[in-house]
Amino acid sequence: MKLQFHGFCFHAKDGIQLRRPTRGLEDLNKRQHHAGRHGRLAVSALAAAEATGRTGVVHVADVAVVAAAADRTDLASILLDRYRAARAELGANAEPVARAVCAWLEEGRDVTAAAGRLFVHPNTVRNRIQRFTEVTGIDASDTFAGVNAWWLCQTWLAPA
């Protein structure tokens, strides 16, 4: 993926080098300390956009929650510690439950859209969300609890 930085935005196209050549995320990380605030925001926006599969012009404000979550590994560790027993209780079902919760939240709490994205029946999504709520006590339909649920599930799904 080649990138071009525009203030707080960047433009990404798979396999196509844009007019002003750039060197990608590794080079941005190396030069981040020189660019100051804008550089830190660009690196955060790039990582967040890549994590969410976005391409094209992406403003850091459009991926602010994802960027903040990625930058706060200390808080992610606290979430993991607090819900370690819940994950253990889910066992082998932790991954499909986490994927269902993330899909449901990312699809605007639309069960049908989440089911289509996961190639499962809508009732499967409902059941997995219900199971998540039972074991964690997090009601993902609440706005702020939903952010915590999404962040927790993303952390569960992240490679170790």
Secondary structure as UniProt FT lines:
FT   STRAND          2..6
FT   TURN            7..8
FT   STRAND          9..13
FT   TURN            14..15
FT   HELIX           24..52
FT   STRAND          56..59
FT   HELIX           60..63
FT   HELIX           64..71
FT   HELIX           73..82
FT   HELIX           84..90
FT   HELIX           91..93
FT   HELIX           94..106
FT   TURN            107..108
FT   HELIX           111..118
FT   HELIX           122..136
FT   TURN            140..141
FT   HELIX           143..157
//
